[in-house]
Amino acid sequence: MGLDLQEGRRIPRKQVWGWALYDWATQPFNSVILTFVFTALYLTSDSFLDPAVAALGEGDPAYERGLADLASGLGWAITIAGLLIALLAPVLGQRADVTGRRKLWLGGATIALVACMFALFFVQGTPAYFVLGVALIAAGTVFSEIAGVNYNAMLVQVSTPKTVGRVSGLGWGLGYIGGIVALVLVVVANSFDWWGMPTENGLAYRVIGVGCAIWTLVFAWPIFAWVPEAPPAAHRDKVGFFRSYGVLVRDIVALWHRSRATFWFLLASAVYRDGLAGVFAFGAVIAAVAFRFTPNEVMIFGIVANLVAGLSTILAGRFDDRFGARAVILFSLAGLVIAGTVVFLLHDGGKIVFWIFGLVLCLFVGPAQAASRAFLARVTPAGRESEIFGLYATTGRAASFLSPLLWAALIGVFGATYWGILGIVIILAAGFVLMLFVRDPRHAGVRAAG
């Protein structure tokens, strides 16, 4: 395994922090744009309803159906993005391994992500701009995932078998804390009425998109300056783009024969990670639409949620190194299923229900994500890190239609946004069951490739 080659090596602290800060740099796209502010408070708000429907106000069936349709449209856009990621991620990762250009691919995808965030400035608050808004969100999701493939692969370069859990948890934890700082800045600006800036036509939210883009530019540079480039993969030939798919098929067959734990984990994690993605994609929409949180309440909840998630993720990294990633994943998934079920069943209980059990959800999301990344790092053959993490993205996206589909379908059938919660819980529960059949990499008898 690639991580085995790091055994006994002392990793400079500067490299570890340079790598981990990338999570901090890109987190505003996830926390501010995807989860708590832009999509939840703006893109799925009545700003994008027909003015006649918007004038009906809360409680009117047509108004509620209109908001549900916006949430459903967002779900379909994310589904399309997932299909693109599934097609591109492993092949681009494979090419990064062969050429030894992970940082180049990471840089290109990061620049494209920044461009999408800048372009959100042009999404005006009228129905005609809804398609542009969801298209930019979908495109940003694609570029974020492509960047994440190479970023996650670099985890093997900045950790050892004894520290991979802690380093992975540090990255996720810094990401959540970065989300806190970004959300605090938004709350402060909103509290001061944006210092007199006109806010009609969604201008405040559009400026937030620009601010997130600048944040990423400012904080992403350490990974490029401090973490060395990986060498090209040994004994792997360069091939054309379309021939790469043939190589990919052969590599997957070889993975089945030589690294069985990796193969099964990719399949099992695909399901539960889609449930985790659903929590992030639709959590704030649930808060705003189903539990009637005000914009400030949504952002304050986001701040507290990121704090809870960040601290629990950093702590869980140490449990990962001690008890194994599989144990952390199973414990976290069980907590998510229980908390999500309570939120669904008690949806009429008011905001206090979401404050308590929504934060419980956040307590377990980060540890599950960080432990999953560490698990895969432990079972990835040397020289194939970007390709395997590309497959990690692909298998996840191959199942990525599940949460958005159940979200959109259940809302469509029952006509109320809170039914989407049940769809996410079902996916998380299915992932928990599948993970029971995946063996711990420390005891799986994994055979190295070759």
C-alpha positions as CSV (number, residue, x, y, z in Angstrom):
1,M,0.0,0.0,0.0
2,G,1.1,3.5,-0.7
3,L,0.9,4.6,2.9
4,D,3.3,1.7,3.9
5,L,6.0,3.5,2.0
6,Q,5.7,6.4,4.5
7,E,6.4,4.1,7.5
8,G,9.1,5.6,9.7
9,R,9.3,8.8,7.7
10,R,9.1,12.2,9.5
11,I,6.7,14.5,7.7
12,P,7.6,18.2,8.1
13,R,4.8,20.0,10.1
14,K,4.8,22.7,7.4
15,Q,3.7,20.2,4.8
16,V,0.9,18.8,7.0
17,W,-0.5,22.3,7.7
18,G,-0.1,23.4,4.1
19,W,-2.2,20.4,3.0
20,A,-4.8,20.7,5.8
21,L,-5.3,24.5,5.1
22,Y,-6.8,23.6,1.7
23,D,-9.9,22.3,3.5
24,W,-10.1,25.7,5.2
25,A,-9.7,27.5,1.8
26,T,-12.5,25.7,0.0
27,Q,-14.9,25.2,2.9
28,P,-16.9,28.5,2.2
29,F,-18.1,26.9,-1.0
30,N,-19.6,24.0,1.0
31,S,-20.7,25.8,4.1
32,V,-21.7,29.3,2.9
33,I,-22.8,28.6,-0.7
34,L,-24.0,25.0,-0.8
35,T,-25.4,24.5,2.7
36,F,-26.3,27.5,4.9
37,V,-26.6,30.7,2.9
38,F,-26.7,31.0,-0.9
39,T,-28.8,27.9,-1.8
40,A,-30.9,27.7,1.4
41,L,-31.7,31.4,1.9
42,Y,-31.5,32.7,-1.6
43,L,-31.7,30.2,-4.5
44,T,-34.6,28.2,-2.9
45,S,-36.4,31.3,-1.6
46,D,-39.5,33.1,-2.9
47,S,-37.2,35.5,-4.8
48,F,-37.2,32.9,-7.6
49,L,-41.0,32.3,-7.5
50,D,-43.5,33.8,-9.9
51,P,-44.4,37.2,-8.2
52,A,-48.0,36.2,-8.1
53,V,-47.2,33.0,-6.2
54,A,-44.7,34.7,-4.0
55,A,-47.4,37.3,-3.0
56,L,-49.5,34.5,-1.5
57,G,-47.2,34.1,1.4
58,E,-46.4,31.3,3.9
59,G,-49.1,28.8,4.5
60,D,-50.7,29.0,1.0
61,P,-50.5,25.6,-0.7
62,A,-49.3,27.1,-4.0
63,Y,-46.6,29.0,-2.2
64,E,-45.4,26.0,-0.4
65,R,-45.5,23.9,-3.6
66,G,-43.4,26.6,-5.3
67,L,-40.7,26.5,-2.7
68,A,-40.7,22.7,-2.8
69,D,-40.3,22.8,-6.6
70,L,-37.2,25.0,-6.2
71,A,-35.7,22.6,-3.7
72,S,-36.5,19.8,-6.1
73,G,-34.9,21.6,-9.0
74,L,-31.7,22.1,-6.9
75,G,-31.7,18.3,-6.3
76,W,-31.9,17.5,-10.0
77,A,-29.0,19.9,-10.8
78,I,-26.8,18.2,-8.1
79,T,-27.8,14.8,-9.6
80,I,-26.6,15.9,-13.1
81,A,-23.3,17.2,-11.5
82,G,-22.9,13.8,-9.9
83,L,-23.1,12.0,-13.2
84,L,-20.4,14.2,-14.7
85,I,-18.1,13.6,-11.7
86,A,-18.7,9.8,-12.0
87,L,-17.5,9.9,-15.6
88,L,-14.5,12.2,-15.2
89,A,-13.0,11.7,-11.7
90,P,-11.2,8.3,-11.9
91,V,-9.8,9.0,-15.4
92,L,-8.5,12.4,-14.5
93,G,-7.1,11.0,-11.3
94,Q,-5.4,8.2,-13.2
95,R,-3.7,10.7,-15.5
96,A,-2.5,12.7,-12.6
97,D,-0.9,9.6,-11.1
98,V,0.8,8.7,-14.3
99,T,2.2,12.1,-15.0
100,G,2.9,13.1,-11.4
101,R,0.9,16.2,-11.8
102,R,-1.6,16.1,-8.9
103,K,-0.9,19.8,-8.0
104,L,-1.5,20.9,-11.6
105,W,-4.9,19.2,-11.7
106,L,-5.7,20.5,-8.2
107,G,-4.8,24.0,-9.3
108,G,-6.8,23.9,-12.5
109,A,-9.9,22.6,-10.7
110,T,-9.5,25.2,-7.9
111,I,-9.3,28.1,-10.4
112,A,-12.5,26.8,-12.1
113,L,-14.3,26.6,-8.7
114,V,-13.3,30.1,-7.9
115,A,-14.6,31.3,-11.3
116,C,-18.0,29.6,-10.6
117,M,-18.2,31.4,-7.2
118,F,-17.3,34.8,-8.8
119,A,-20.0,34.2,-11.5
120,L,-22.7,33.8,-8.8
121,F,-22.7,37.6,-8.7
122,F,-24.7,37.6,-11.9
123,V,-27.6,35.5,-10.4
124,Q,-30.2,38.1,-9.9
125,G,-33.2,37.5,-7.7
126,T,-35.8,36.8,-10.3
127,P,-37.2,33.5,-11.7
128,A,-35.4,33.9,-15.0
129,Y,-32.0,33.5,-13.2
130,F,-32.8,30.3,-11.3
131,V,-31.4,28.0,-14.0
132,L,-28.2,30.0,-14.1
133,G,-27.9,29.8,-10.3
134,V,-28.4,26.0,-10.1
135,A,-26.1,25.5,-13.2
136,L,-23.2,27.4,-11.4
137,I,-23.8,25.5,-8.2
138,A,-23.7,22.2,-10.2
139,A,-20.5,23.2,-12.1
140,G,-18.9,24.3,-8.9
141,T,-19.7,21.0,-7.4
142,V,-18.0,19.2,-10.3
143,F,-14.8,21.3,-10.0
144,S,-14.8,20.9,-6.2
145,E,-14.9,17.1,-6.5
146,I,-12.2,17.0,-9.2
147,A,-10.0,19.1,-7.0
148,G,-10.9,16.9,-4.0
149,V,-9.7,13.8,-5.8
150,N,-6.1,15.1,-6.0
151,Y,-6.2,16.8,-2.6
152,N,-7.3,13.6,-0.9
153,A,-4.7,11.6,-2.8
154,M,-2.0,13.9,-1.4
155,L,-3.0,12.8,2.1
156,V,-0.7,9.8,1.6
157,Q,2.2,12.3,1.0
158,V,1.7,14.1,4.3
159,S,1.0,11.3,6.7
160,T,2.2,7.9,7.9
161,P,0.2,4.7,8.9
162,K,0.3,5.9,12.5
163,T,-0.9,9.5,11.8
164,V,-3.2,9.3,8.8
165,G,-6.4,9.4,11.0
166,R,-5.2,12.5,12.8
167,V,-4.0,14.3,9.7
168,S,-7.3,13.6,7.8
169,G,-9.2,14.7,10.9
170,L,-7.1,17.9,11.1
171,G,-8.0,18.8,7.5
172,W,-11.7,18.2,8.0
173,G,-11.7,20.0,11.3
174,L,-9.9,23.1,9.9
175,G,-12.5,23.1,7.1
176,Y,-15.3,23.2,9.5
177,I,-13.6,26.0,11.6
178,G,-13.0,27.9,8.4
179,G,-16.7,27.6,7.7
180,I,-17.4,29.1,11.1
181,V,-15.3,32.2,10.4
182,A,-16.8,32.7,7.0
183,L,-20.4,32.4,8.4
184,V,-19.6,34.8,11.2
185,L,-18.4,37.3,8.7
186,V,-21.8,36.9,6.8
187,V,-23.8,37.3,10.1
188,V,-21.8,40.4,11.1
189,A,-22.4,42.0,7.7
190,N,-26.1,41.1,7.8
191,S,-26.4,42.5,11.4
192,F,-25.0,45.8,10.2
193,D,-27.3,45.9,7.2
194,W,-24.3,45.5,4.9
195,W,-23.1,48.9,6.0
196,G,-25.6,50.7,3.8
197,M,-25.0,48.7,0.6
198,P,-28.2,48.2,-1.4
199,T,-29.5,44.6,-1.0
200,E,-32.4,44.5,-3.5
201,N,-32.3,41.9,-6.3
202,G,-30.3,39.6,-4.1
203,L,-27.2,41.8,-4.2
204,A,-26.1,40.8,-0.7
205,Y,-26.1,37.1,-1.5
206,R,-24.4,37.7,-4.9
207,V,-21.6,39.6,-3.0
208,I,-21.3,36.6,-0.7
209,G,-20.4,34.5,-3.7
210,V,-17.6,36.9,-4.7
211,G,-16.4,36.9,-1.1
212,C,-16.1,33.1,-1.0
213,A,-14.2,33.2,-4.2
214,I,-11.7,35.7,-2.8
215,W,-11.4,33.6,0.4
216,T,-10.4,30.5,-1.6
217,L,-7.8,32.5,-3.6
218,V,-6.3,33.9,-0.4
219,F,-6.0,30.6,1.6
220,A,-5.4,27.9,-1.0
221,W,-1.8,28.8,-1.9
222,P,0.1,26.9,1.0
223,I,-0.7,23.5,-0.5
224,F,1.0,24.6,-3.7
225,A,3.9,26.2,-2.0
226,W,4.7,23.8,0.8
227,V,3.6,20.3,-0.3
228,P,6.0,18.7,-2.9
229,E,4.6,17.2,-6.1
230,A,4.2,13.4,-6.2
231,P,6.5,11.6,-8.5
232,P,5.0,9.9,-11.6
233,A,3.7,6.4,-11.0
234,A,6.3,3.8,-11.8
235,H,5.6,1.3,-14.6
236,R,2.5,3.0,-15.8
237,D,2.3,4.2,-19.4
238,K,0.7,7.4,-20.6
239,V,-2.3,6.8,-22.8
240,G,-4.9,9.0,-24.5
241,F,-8.0,10.3,-22.7
242,F,-10.5,7.8,-24.1
243,R,-8.0,4.8,-23.8
244,S,-7.8,5.7,-20.2
245,Y,-11.3,4.2,-19.7
246,G,-10.0,0.9,-20.9
247,V,-7.0,1.1,-18.5
248,L,-9.5,2.0,-15.8
249,V,-11.5,-1.2,-16.3
250,R,-8.4,-3.3,-16.2
251,D,-7.3,-1.5,-13.0
252,I,-10.7,-2.2,-11.4
253,V,-10.4,-5.9,-12.2
254,A,-6.9,-5.9,-10.7
255,L,-8.2,-4.1,-7.7
256,W,-10.7,-7.0,-7.1
257,H,-7.9,-9.6,-7.2
258,R,-5.1,-7.7,-5.4
259,S,-6.8,-5.3,-3.0
260,R,-10.2,-6.7,-2.1
261,A,-10.7,-4.5,1.0
262,T,-10.3,-1.4,-1.2
263,F,-12.9,-2.7,-3.7
264,W,-15.6,-3.5,-1.2
265,F,-15.1,-0.2,0.7
266,L,-15.5,1.8,-2.5
267,L,-18.9,0.1,-3.0
268,A,-20.1,0.4,0.6
269,S,-19.0,4.0,1.1
270,A,-20.7,5.1,-2.1
271,V,-24.1,4.7,-0.5
272,Y,-23.5,6.2,2.9
273,R,-21.4,9.1,1.5
274,D,-24.3,10.0,-0.7
275,G,-26.4,10.3,2.5
276,L,-23.7,12.5,4.1
277,A,-23.8,14.7,0.9
278,G,-27.5,14.9,1.3
279,V,-27.1,16.3,4.9
280,F,-24.9,19.1,3.5
281,A,-26.9,19.8,0.4
282,F,-30.3,20.0,1.9
283,G,-29.8,20.5,5.7
284,A,-30.2,24.3,5.6
285,V,-33.0,24.0,3.2
286,I,-34.8,21.9,5.8
287,A,-34.1,24.4,8.5
288,A,-35.3,27.4,6.4
289,V,-38.3,25.8,4.8
290,A,-39.5,23.0,7.1
291,F,-38.6,24.5,10.4
292,R,-39.1,28.2,9.5
293,F,-35.6,29.4,10.6
294,T,-35.1,33.1,9.8
295,P,-32.0,33.9,7.6
296,N,-30.0,34.9,10.7
297,E,-31.1,31.8,12.6
298,V,-29.9,29.6,9.7
299,M,-26.5,31.3,9.7
300,I,-26.2,31.1,13.5
301,F,-27.1,27.5,13.3
302,G,-24.4,27.0,10.6
303,I,-21.8,28.6,12.9
304,V,-22.7,26.4,15.8
305,A,-23.0,23.3,13.5
306,N,-19.5,23.9,12.1
307,L,-18.0,24.4,15.5
308,V,-19.5,21.1,16.7
309,A,-18.5,19.3,13.5
310,G,-14.9,20.7,13.6
311,L,-14.2,19.8,17.2
312,S,-15.7,16.3,16.9
313,T,-13.8,15.6,13.7
314,I,-10.4,16.6,15.1
315,L,-11.1,14.5,18.2
316,A,-12.3,11.5,16.1
317,G,-9.0,11.5,14.2
318,R,-7.3,10.2,17.3
319,F,-10.0,7.5,17.8
320,D,-9.4,6.6,14.2
321,D,-5.7,5.9,14.8
322,R,-6.4,4.0,17.9
323,F,-9.6,1.9,17.2
324,G,-9.6,2.0,13.4
325,A,-11.5,3.9,10.8
326,R,-14.2,1.3,10.4
327,A,-15.3,1.6,14.0
328,V,-15.5,5.4,13.7
329,I,-17.6,5.2,10.5
330,L,-20.1,2.7,11.9
331,F,-20.5,4.6,15.2
332,S,-21.0,7.9,13.3
333,L,-23.5,6.4,10.8
334,A,-25.6,4.9,13.7
335,G,-25.7,8.3,15.3
336,L,-26.8,10.0,12.1
337,V,-29.6,7.5,11.4
338,I,-31.0,8.0,15.0
339,A,-30.8,11.8,14.9
340,G,-32.2,12.1,11.4
341,T,-35.1,9.8,12.3
342,V,-35.9,12.0,15.4
343,V,-35.9,15.2,13.3
344,F,-38.3,13.6,10.8
345,L,-40.7,12.2,13.4
346,L,-40.7,15.4,15.5
347,H,-40.9,17.9,12.6
348,D,-44.0,19.5,14.2
349,G,-42.1,20.1,17.4
350,G,-40.7,23.5,16.2
351,K,-37.3,24.9,16.0
352,I,-36.0,23.4,19.2
353,V,-36.1,20.0,17.6
354,F,-33.8,21.0,14.8
355,W,-31.5,22.9,17.1
356,I,-30.9,19.8,19.2
357,F,-31.0,16.9,16.8
358,G,-29.7,18.9,13.8
359,L,-26.5,19.6,15.9
360,V,-26.4,15.9,16.9
361,L,-26.3,15.2,13.1
362,C,-23.4,17.6,12.8
363,L,-21.6,15.8,15.6
364,F,-21.3,12.7,13.5
365,V,-21.0,13.9,9.9
366,G,-17.4,15.1,10.1
367,P,-15.9,12.0,11.8
368,A,-17.6,9.8,9.2
369,Q,-16.1,11.8,6.4
370,A,-12.6,12.1,7.8
371,A,-12.5,8.4,8.8
372,S,-13.6,7.4,5.3
373,R,-10.7,9.3,3.8
374,A,-8.2,7.7,6.2
375,F,-9.7,4.2,5.6
376,L,-9.1,4.5,1.9
377,A,-5.6,5.9,2.3
378,R,-4.7,2.8,4.3
379,V,-5.8,0.4,1.5
380,T,-4.6,2.2,-1.6
381,P,-1.8,0.7,-3.7
382,A,1.3,2.8,-4.2
383,G,1.3,5.1,-7.2
384,R,-2.5,4.9,-7.7
385,E,-3.7,7.3,-5.0
386,S,-5.4,9.8,-7.4
387,E,-7.0,7.1,-9.4
388,I,-8.3,5.3,-6.4
389,F,-9.6,8.6,-4.9
390,G,-11.1,9.3,-8.3
391,L,-12.9,5.9,-8.1
392,Y,-13.9,7.0,-4.6
393,A,-15.5,10.0,-6.1
394,T,-17.0,8.0,-9.0
395,T,-18.5,5.2,-6.8
396,G,-19.9,7.9,-4.6
397,R,-21.4,9.8,-7.6
398,A,-22.6,6.5,-9.2
399,A,-24.9,6.4,-6.2
400,S,-25.2,10.1,-5.9
401,F,-28.6,10.1,-7.5
402,L,-30.0,8.3,-4.4
403,S,-30.3,11.1,-1.9
404,P,-31.4,13.8,-4.4
405,L,-33.8,11.3,-6.0
406,L,-35.4,10.3,-2.8
407,W,-35.4,13.9,-1.6
408,A,-37.1,15.1,-4.8
409,A,-39.5,12.1,-5.1
410,L,-40.7,12.2,-1.5
411,I,-41.2,15.9,-1.5
412,G,-43.0,15.6,-4.9
413,V,-45.3,12.8,-3.6
414,F,-46.2,14.3,-0.2
415,G,-45.8,18.0,-1.1
416,A,-43.9,19.0,2.0
417,T,-40.1,19.6,2.3
418,Y,-39.7,17.7,5.6
419,W,-40.4,14.4,3.8
420,G,-37.0,14.9,2.2
421,I,-35.4,14.2,5.6
422,L,-36.7,10.6,5.4
423,G,-35.0,10.1,2.1
424,I,-31.6,11.0,3.5
425,V,-32.1,8.8,6.6
426,I,-32.9,5.8,4.4
427,I,-29.7,6.2,2.4
428,L,-27.6,6.5,5.6
429,A,-29.2,3.4,7.1
430,A,-28.5,1.4,3.9
431,G,-24.9,2.6,4.0
432,F,-24.6,1.5,7.6
433,V,-25.8,-2.0,6.7
434,L,-23.3,-2.3,3.8
435,M,-20.4,-1.1,5.9
436,L,-21.0,-4.0,8.3
437,F,-19.7,-6.3,5.6
438,V,-16.4,-4.3,5.1
439,R,-13.4,-5.6,7.0
440,D,-11.1,-3.4,9.0
441,P,-8.0,-2.7,6.8
442,R,-5.7,-3.5,9.8
443,H,-7.0,-7.0,9.9
444,A,-8.2,-7.6,6.3
445,G,-5.1,-9.3,5.0
446,V,-4.8,-6.9,2.1
447,R,-2.3,-8.0,-0.5
448,A,-0.2,-5.4,-2.1
449,A,-0.6,-4.9,-5.9
450,G,1.9,-6.7,-8.0
